[in-house]
Amino acid sequence: MCRNIKLLFNFDPPATTDEVQASSLQFVRKLSGMNKPSKANEEAFALAVERVAAAAQEMLNSLTTTAPPRDREVEAAKARERTAIRYGGA
């Protein structure tokens, strides 16, 4: 359920709005225990996603570091390697 909640800070280029939105959606899904809210809860669910995304973006914009930016391709390769080890794939 939380596959899109991933590290978004200190990348070059920076995290996109879509990445922040996807992570926020997964976070709200996890908190609520719902993959898709009922009609009665749709508005509250959407508002929560919107607010979490705004808070996450604000935080990402205000963080600082002296570390060099991470390379997306290198991090993706590391993730694929971890997955292969975990699930026994090639």
DOLO-643377 format. One record per atom (N, C-alpha, C): residue in three letters; x, y, z. Coordinates in steps of 0.02 Angstrom, whole numbers, plus 50000, padded with zeros to 5 digits. Atoms other than C-alpha are relative to their C-alpha. Layout:
! residues N
AlaXYZ ...
//
This chain:
! residues 90
Met500414994150000 Met500005000050000 Met500435006350000 Cys499604994049993 Cys501445012150032 Cys500585000449951 Arg499455000350047 Arg502505009149879 Arg500235006849975 Asn499824993450025 Asn502485027649830 Asn500265004750054 Ile499704995949948 Ile503055034149998 Ile500754998649997 Lys499295001050008 Lys504875036349957 Lys500375006550014 Leu499584994349987 Leu506315047849991 Leu499945005149943 Leu500094994850051 Leu506015064349900 Leu500495005850008 Phe499564994449986 Phe507315075949976 Phe500704999149970 Asn499304999650023 Asn508995080849901 Asn500124996149936 Phe499905002950065 Phe508785074949722 Phe500115005649950 Asp499914995350055 Asp509345083749565 Asp499774996549937 Pro500444994449983 Pro508135087749488 Pro499574998550062 Pro500415000949939 Pro507035090549642 Pro499374995849986 Ala500625003950005 Ala505485080049676 Ala499475004149964 Thr500534996650037 Thr504045084149562 Thr499375000450043 Thr500644999549966 Thr502315089349618 Thr499634993349998 Asp500335006650006 Asp501675072549555 Asp500284995050050 Glu499705004549951 Glu502905063149665 Glu499775001650071 Val500244997949934 Val502405073249818 Val499274998050008 Gln500715001749999 Gln500565070549775 Gln499914992450010 Ala500055007349994 Ala500805051649754 Ala500184997650070 Ser499805001949932 Ser501705050249920 Ser499475002150051 Ser500534997649955 Ser500355060550006 Ser499394995649996 Leu500575004550008 Leu498985049649934 Leu500124993450036 Gln499845006349967 Gln499855033849995 Gln500005000950076 Phe499984998749928 Phe500115041650167 Phe499295000350028 Val500694999449977 Val498265046250184 Val499654993249995 Arg500285006850006 Arg497775028850121 Arg500214995750060 Lys499745004049944 Lys498875021050254 Lys499675002150065 Leu500304997649938 Leu498205032050393 Leu499274998150006 Ser500725001249998 Ser496385029450346 Ser499844992549994 Gly500155007150011 Gly496535011050302 Gly499564998949940 Met500435000450060 Met495585014650141 Met500415001149937 Asn499704998950065 Asn496185012549964 Asn499615005349962 Lys500454995250032 Lys494695022149900 Lys499455001550050 Pro500514998449950 Pro493525031650016 Pro499304999249972 Ser500715000150020 Ser491645029950012 Ser499805006949978 Lys500254993550021 Lys490625043849936 Lys499945004850059 Ala500094995849940 Ala490275050250112 Ala500665002850025 Asn499354997949975 Asn492145051650148 Asn500455003049947 Glu499584997550055 Glu492785057449978 Glu500285006950013 Glu499794993149990 Glu492855075850023 Glu500545000550054 Ala499514999849945 Ala493775073150187 Ala500664996849978 Phe499415003550024 Phe494975061050103 Phe500405004549953 Ala499664995550048 Ala495375073149960 Ala500315005950035 Leu499734994449962 Leu495615087450082 Leu500624997950039 Ala499425002549963 Ala496805076950186 Ala500604999249953 Val499455000950049 Val497835072450031 Val500285006849981 Glu499794993350019 Glu497895090749980 Glu500425003350054 Arg499634996949944 Arg498465096550152 Arg500664996550014 Val499385003749990 Val499755082850172 Val500505001749945 Ala499564998150056 Ala500465086849999 Ala500285007050010 Ala499774993149989 Ala500565105350041 Ala500535000250056 Ala499525000149945 Ala501445101850207 Ala500654996749979 Ala499405003550023 Ala502635089550125 Ala500415004449954 Gln499654995750047 Gln503065101749986 Gln500345005850037 Glu499714994649960 Glu503345115850111 Glu500624997650038 Met499435002849964 Met504495104650213 Met500584998849953 Leu499465001350048 Leu505485099050060 Leu500335006449977 Asn499734993550022 Asn505685117150006 Asn500425003450053 Ser499644996549946 Ser506345122450176 Ser500604996150027 Leu499445003949975 Leu507565108250212 Leu500655002149966 Thr499344998650028 Thr509415111250186 Thr500474994350016 Thr499505005149988 Thr510905099850174 Thr500665002149968 Thr499354998850030 Thr512755100350137 Thr500214994149956 Ala499865005950040 Ala512705083250055 Ala499875001449926 Pro500134999150072 Pro512815082449866 Pro499334996949982 Pro500645002950021 Pro511155079149777 Pro500074992849977 Arg500015007050021 Arg510705061049747 Arg499834999649926 Asp500155001350070 Asp510635054149571 Asp499414995149996 Arg500605004250003 Arg508925046849529 Arg500154993149970 Glu499845006450032 Glu509645033249416 Glu500384995450047 Val499615004049953 Val510895027449547 Val499544997350055 Glu500475002149947 Glu509535026849681 Glu499514994849974 Ala500455004950029 Ala508365017449565 Ala500354993349991 Ala499625006250008 Ala509725004649527 Ala500094996650068 Lys499935002849932 Lys510025002249715 Lys499344996750021 Ala500655002749981 Ala508154999549741 Ala499854993549963 Arg500095006250038 Arg508084986649601 Arg500424994450028 Glu499555005149971 Glu509564977549678 Glu499724997450066 Arg500305002249936 Arg508734977249850 Arg499394995649987 Thr500605003950016 Thr507124970749771 Thr500204993049975 Ala499775006450026 Ala508064957049678 Ala500254995550057 Ile499755003949943 Ile508914951549839 Ile499424997750043 Arg500575001549956 Arg507294952249937 Arg499554994649971 Tyr500475004550031 Tyr506234942749812 Tyr500334994549958 Gly499645005350035 Gly507584931949733 Gly499985000649925 Gly500024999050072 Gly507394939549560 Gly500705001049972 Ala499354999150033 Ala508774941549434 Ala500165007349991 
//
